[in-house]
């Protein structure tokens, strides 16, 4: 429990101060390691709110990384249920 809180604080600081790829790696690790890691999706929403710009190739959508993080979280949770070696 304490490790999840410390990890969430580290992820929050990486969203604010680190390059984007650091936040992506930490979030993917958190999604695989923790059970239902919604903090990663919320922090990508924060990232889109702070740094997001409209993308013309995605029909002027601002919340691209948030939507991708949400889809990836759902896919990872389904995958974790199907893996035999994951508890």
MDTraj code that builds the backbone (N, CA, C; nanometers):
import mdtraj as md
import numpy as np

residues = "UNK UNK UNK UNK UNK UNK UNK UNK UNK UNK UNK UNK UNK UNK UNK UNK UNK UNK UNK UNK UNK UNK UNK UNK UNK UNK UNK UNK UNK UNK UNK UNK UNK UNK UNK UNK UNK UNK UNK UNK UNK UNK UNK UNK UNK UNK UNK UNK UNK UNK UNK UNK UNK UNK UNK UNK UNK UNK UNK UNK UNK UNK UNK UNK UNK UNK UNK UNK UNK UNK UNK UNK UNK UNK UNK UNK UNK UNK UNK UNK UNK UNK UNK UNK UNK UNK UNK".split()
xyz = np.array([
    [0.0821, -0.1194, 0.0000],
    [0.0000, 0.0000, 0.0000],
    [0.0860, 0.1251, 0.0000],
    [0.1890, 0.1260, 0.0816],
    [0.2771, 0.2424, 0.0879],
    [0.3540, 0.2566, -0.0433],
    [0.3924, 0.1420, -0.1034],
    [0.4649, 0.1463, -0.2295],
    [0.3790, 0.2073, -0.3401],
    [0.2486, 0.1782, -0.3395],
    [0.1596, 0.2347, -0.4408],
    [0.1464, 0.3860, -0.4233],
    [0.1405, 0.4324, -0.3018],
    [0.1308, 0.5764, -0.2765],
    [0.2584, 0.6472, -0.3194],
    [0.3731, 0.5914, -0.2839],
    [0.5018, 0.6501, -0.3237],
    [0.5159, 0.6481, -0.4757],
    [0.4741, 0.5384, -0.5379],
    [0.4809, 0.5287, -0.6835],
    [0.3892, 0.6309, -0.7500],
    [0.2714, 0.6532, -0.6936],
    [0.1786, 0.7521, -0.7491],
    [0.2350, 0.8934, -0.7376],
    [0.3005, 0.9230, -0.6268],
    [0.3640, 1.0542, -0.6112],
    [0.4778, 1.0702, -0.7112],
    [0.5564, 0.9652, -0.7306],
    [0.6638, 0.9685, -0.8293],
    [0.6081, 0.9879, -0.9699],
    [0.4987, 0.9212, -1.0024],
    [0.4357, 0.9384, -1.1326],
    [0.3807, 1.0795, -1.1498],
    [0.3218, 1.1342, -1.0461],
    [0.2720, 1.2710, -1.0510],
    [0.3852, 1.3701, -1.0784],
    [0.4972, 1.3521, -1.0110],
    [0.6122, 1.4398, -1.0338],
    [0.6697, 1.4222, -1.1741],
    [0.6650, 1.2997, -1.2262],
    [0.7149, 1.2787, -1.3613],
    [0.6238, 1.3440, -1.4652],
    [0.4940, 1.3465, -1.4401],
    [0.4023, 1.4156, -1.5320],
    [0.4307, 1.5647, -1.5326],
    [0.4624, 1.6192, -1.4172],
    [0.4858, 1.7628, -1.4095],
    [0.6240, 1.8059, -1.4588],
    [0.7276, 1.7274, -1.4306],
    [0.8635, 1.7756, -1.4531],
    [0.9481, 1.6938, -1.5500],
    [0.9142, 1.5686, -1.5728],
    [0.9982, 1.4815, -1.6560],
    [0.9463, 1.4801, -1.8001],
    [1.0277, 1.4299, -1.8913],
    [0.9797, 1.4133, -2.0298],
    [0.8628, 1.3146, -2.0357],
    [0.7883, 1.3240, -2.1431],
    [0.6664, 1.2441, -2.1578],
    [0.6944, 1.0949, -2.1550],
    [0.8040, 1.0527, -2.2151],
    [0.8335, 0.9093, -2.2237],
    [0.8601, 0.8483, -2.0860],
    [0.9092, 0.9261, -1.9913],
    [0.9306, 0.8754, -1.8557],
    [0.7954, 0.8439, -1.7904],
    [0.6991, 0.9319, -1.8107],
    [0.5651, 0.9092, -1.7563],
    [0.4993, 0.7873, -1.8201],
    [0.5219, 0.7681, -1.9489],
    [0.4639, 0.6525, -2.0181],
    [0.5217, 0.5226, -1.9621],
    [0.6532, 0.5172, -1.9446],
    [0.7168, 0.3961, -1.8916],
    [0.6705, 0.3674, -1.7494],
    [0.6655, 0.4701, -1.6652],
    [0.6202, 0.4498, -1.5277],
    [0.4742, 0.4053, -1.5221],
    [0.3918, 0.4617, -1.6074],
    [0.2506, 0.4242, -1.6079],
    [0.2315, 0.2807, -1.6549],
    [0.3037, 0.2406, -1.7590],
    [0.2934, 0.1018, -1.8050],
    [0.3389, 0.0045, -1.6971],
    [0.4469, 0.0382, -1.6282],
    [0.4922, -0.0458, -1.5173],
    [0.3849, -0.0539, -1.4094],
    [0.3265, 0.0600, -1.3740],
    [0.2223, 0.0623, -1.2713],
    [0.0983, -0.0164, -1.3119],
    [0.0623, -0.0108, -1.4404],
    [-0.0541, -0.0851, -1.4877],
    [-0.0315, -0.2354, -1.4808],
    [0.0919, -0.2799, -1.5055],
    [0.1202, -0.4223, -1.4955],
    [0.1388, -0.4669, -1.3510],
    [0.1992, -0.3832, -1.2682],
    [0.2352, -0.4244, -1.1328],
    [0.1178, -0.4170, -1.0357],
    [0.0407, -0.3094, -1.0422],
    [-0.0689, -0.2891, -0.9468],
    [-0.2008, -0.3356, -1.0059],
    [-0.2932, -0.3621, -0.9182],
    [-0.4267, -0.4015, -0.9586],
    [-0.5102, -0.2774, -0.9869],
    [-0.5612, -0.2643, -1.1078],
    [-0.6455, -0.1530, -1.1532],
    [-0.5814, -0.0170, -1.1201],
    [-0.4771, 0.0166, -1.1904],
    [-0.3979, 0.1372, -1.1660],
    [-0.4624, 0.2573, -1.2360],
    [-0.5706, 0.3081, -1.1769],
    [-0.6423, 0.4222, -1.2351],
    [-0.5656, 0.5530, -1.2209],
    [-0.4685, 0.5569, -1.1322],
    [-0.3899, 0.6788, -1.1152],
    [-0.3185, 0.7164, -1.2438],
    [-0.2721, 0.6166, -1.3173],
    [-0.2033, 0.6442, -1.4430],
    [-0.2941, 0.7126, -1.5432],
    [-0.4176, 0.6669, -1.5526],
    [-0.5143, 0.7270, -1.6444],
    [-0.5462, 0.8697, -1.6001],
    [-0.5610, 0.8900, -1.4714],
    [-0.5917, 1.0234, -1.4187],
    [-0.4750, 1.1188, -1.4424],
    [-0.3520, 1.0695, -1.4263],
    [-0.2364, 1.1561, -1.4491],
    [-0.2182, 1.1886, -1.5967],
    [-0.2589, 1.0988, -1.6867],
    [-0.2550, 1.1332, -1.8284],
    [-0.3642, 1.2341, -1.8629],
    [-0.4759, 1.2299, -1.7932],
    [-0.5765, 1.3348, -1.8096],
    [-0.5192, 1.4685, -1.7640],
    [-0.4487, 1.4682, -1.6525],
    [-0.3822, 1.5896, -1.6045],
    [-0.2796, 1.6387, -1.7062],
    [-0.2043, 1.5465, -1.7645],
    [-0.1048, 1.5828, -1.8653],
    [-0.1713, 1.6457, -1.9873],
    [-0.2839, 1.5894, -2.0303],
    [-0.3555, 1.6481, -2.1438],
    [-0.4122, 1.7847, -2.1099],
    [-0.4592, 1.8010, -1.9874],
    [-0.5122, 1.9316, -1.9475],
    [-0.4028, 2.0374, -1.9401],
    [-0.2837, 1.9985, -1.8964],
    [-0.1739, 2.0934, -1.8844],
    [-0.1037, 2.1213, -2.0171],
    [-0.0741, 2.0164, -2.0922],
    [0.0127, 2.0288, -2.2089],
    [-0.0542, 1.9924, -2.3405],
    [-0.1800, 1.9534, -2.3385],
    [-0.2462, 1.9049, -2.4591],
    [-0.2776, 2.0149, -2.5582],
    [-0.2718, 1.9793, -2.6857],
    [-0.3083, 2.0682, -2.7950],
    [-0.3967, 1.9899, -2.8914],
    [-0.4790, 2.0611, -2.9660],
    [-0.5686, 1.9947, -3.0599],
    [-0.4877, 1.9286, -3.1706],
    [-0.5247, 1.8057, -3.2017],
    [-0.4599, 1.7287, -3.3081],
    [-0.5560, 1.7197, -3.4257],
    [-0.5144, 1.7708, -3.5398],
    [-0.6031, 1.7690, -3.6561],
    [-0.6234, 1.6269, -3.7090],
    [-0.5232, 1.5405, -3.6932],
    [-0.5397, 1.4040, -3.7431],
    [-0.6314, 1.3201, -3.6555],
    [-0.6641, 1.3656, -3.5361],
    [-0.7577, 1.2963, -3.4482],
    [-0.8856, 1.3770, -3.4302],
    [-0.9282, 1.4455, -3.5358],
    [-1.0491, 1.5286, -3.5397],
    [-1.0527, 1.6314, -3.4266],
    [-0.9403, 1.7019, -3.4102],
    [-0.9251, 1.8110, -3.3128],
    [-0.9523, 1.7684, -3.1688],
    [-0.9177, 1.6456, -3.1364],
    [-0.9334, 1.5930, -3.0013],
    [-0.8128, 1.6336, -2.9171],
    [-0.8366, 1.6753, -2.7935],
    [-0.7292, 1.7187, -2.7044],
    [-0.6821, 1.6045, -2.6158],
    [-0.7712, 1.5164, -2.5764],
    [-0.7415, 1.4150, -2.4754],
    [-0.6953, 1.2832, -2.5369],
    [-0.5964, 1.2887, -2.6245],
    [-0.5494, 1.1693, -2.6947],
    [-0.4782, 1.0742, -2.5988],
    [-0.3822, 1.1228, -2.5215],
    [-0.3071, 1.0334, -2.4327],
    [-0.3973, 0.9772, -2.3222],
    [-0.4958, 1.0525, -2.2787],
    [-0.5917, 1.0022, -2.1800],
    [-0.6715, 0.8849, -2.2368],
    [-0.7208, 0.8998, -2.3588],
    [-0.7994, 0.7927, -2.4198],
    [-0.7138, 0.6695, -2.4476],
    [-0.5907, 0.6906, -2.4918],
    [-0.5010, 0.5786, -2.5167],
    [-0.4686, 0.5073, -2.3854],
    [-0.4432, 0.5830, -2.2794],
    [-0.4132, 0.5227, -2.1492],
    [-0.5327, 0.4434, -2.0967],
    [-0.6521, 0.4922, -2.1199],
    [-0.7720, 0.4213, -2.0763],
    [-0.7877, 0.2889, -2.1512],
    [-0.7665, 0.2909, -2.2822],
    [-0.7767, 0.1683, -2.3621],
    [-0.6674, 0.0690, -2.3221],
    [-0.5455, 0.1190, -2.3000],
    [-0.4353, 0.0317, -2.2607],
    [-0.4624, -0.0298, -2.1230],
    [-0.5154, 0.0483, -2.0297],
    [-0.5485, -0.0058, -1.8975],
    [-0.6516, -0.1175, -1.9073],
    [-0.7541, -0.0973, -1.9864],
    [-0.8557, -0.2015, -2.0030],
    [-0.7964, -0.3264, -2.0679],
    [-0.7118, -0.3077, -2.1678],
    [-0.6487, -0.4225, -2.2345],
    [-0.5564, -0.4984, -2.1394],
    [-0.4803, -0.4261, -2.0593],
    [-0.3890, -0.4910, -1.9651],
    [-0.4662, -0.5656, -1.8574],
    [-0.5749, -0.5090, -1.8091],
    [-0.6550, -0.5778, -1.7072],
    [-0.7169, -0.7057, -1.7627],
    [-0.7619, -0.7036, -1.8876],
    [-0.8152, -0.8252, -1.9496],
    [-0.7034, -0.9267, -1.9684],
    [-0.5867, -0.8792, -2.0105],
    [-0.4724, -0.9681, -2.0313],
    [-0.4259, -1.0315, -1.9001],
    [-0.4262, -0.9540, -1.7924],
    [-0.3830, -1.0075, -1.6627],
    [-0.4750, -1.1187, -1.6139],
    [-0.6033, -1.1110, -1.6463],
    [-0.6962, -1.2162, -1.6054],
    [-0.6725, -1.3447, -1.6832],
    [-0.6206, -1.3340, -1.8042],
    [-0.6003, -1.4519, -1.8885],
    [-0.4633, -1.5164, -1.8694],
    [-0.3693, -1.4460, -1.8093],
    [-0.2354, -1.5025, -1.7871],
    [-0.2391, -1.5977, -1.6690],
    [-0.1754, -1.7111, -1.6834],
    [-0.1763, -1.8105, -1.5766],
    [-0.0774, -1.7772, -1.4657],
    [0.0337, -1.7126, -1.5011],
    [0.1364, -1.6860, -1.4008],
    [0.1118, -1.5566, -1.3241],
    [0.0109, -1.4785, -1.3625],
    [-0.0176, -1.3542, -1.2906],
    [-0.1217, -1.3834, -1.1840],
    [-0.0928, -1.3407, -1.0598],
    [-0.1861, -1.3660, -0.9491],
    [-0.2968, -1.2651, -0.9476],
])
top = md.Topology()
chain = top.add_chain()
for i, resn in enumerate(residues, 1):
    res = top.add_residue(resn, chain, resSeq=i)
    for name in ("N", "CA", "C"):
        top.add_atom(name, md.element.get_by_symbol(name[0]), res)
traj = md.Trajectory(xyz[None], top)
